[in-house]
Amino acid sequence: MTRLIVWRHGNTDWNAASRVQGQTDVSLNDLGREQARAAAPLLAALRPDVIVASDLSRAVDTAAALAEVTGLPVRTDARLRERYFGLWQGLALTEAAARFPEEYARWRAGDPDPGAEIETLDDLGKRVGTAFQDAADLAAGGTVVVTTHGGGARQGVGHLLGWDHAVLRTVGSLANCHWTELRYDDGVTRRAAPGWHLRSHNVGLITRPASTEPV
């Protein structure tokens, strides 16, 4: 059995201001660093074998808190970056709504390809989901912690589970520094259907209010 822990990065000033980060490299703020330090011992107790992170600094620095506790190195993978938000990157959500009202309405409604040069949900899920699988393969039968982003986490998990967009919209986004746990079963040892299974979602400590918006 392989265990995959999908961990969202800590809070940033852009999270706090509801500003669209996408693939912009925004650093953790003091709250985000506090969240990472608080969560690290809990994740260390799961005895991870490998840590992999998006190469954006907010994910790398979150993963570094766990690396400090476990002594494991942090591997980076650019495929774990957040959804590319095209013309919205750097805008407050209110600004995106004002400048791109049609695209914003489609995005809010869950359209997988809302326009404004935003990466499609299908492309996002395949990109991140493939990176999740490759990370899991680094420690087959062990535990892998992958540090990524809100939107990417949800779509990547959906890709591994084979869930469509309508199902994924019923699953809340990860709060900052919270995680989802998946386990891979071969269908023999535990008499379960072979493949990835969701074991828990949005697990973690809440030190102070945190962003759940996957941008």
Secondary structure, 3 states (H helix, E strand, C coil): CEEEEEEECCCEHHHHCCECCCCCCCCECHHHHHHHHHHHHHHHCCCCCEEEECCCHHHHHHHHHHHHHHCCCEEECHHHCCCCCHHHCCCEHHHHHHHCHHHHHHHHCCCCCCCCCCCCHHHHHHHHHHHHHHHHHCCCCCEEEEEECHHHHHHHHHHHHCCCHHHHCCCCCCCCCCEEEEEEECCCCCCCCCEEEEEEEEECCCCCCCCCCCC
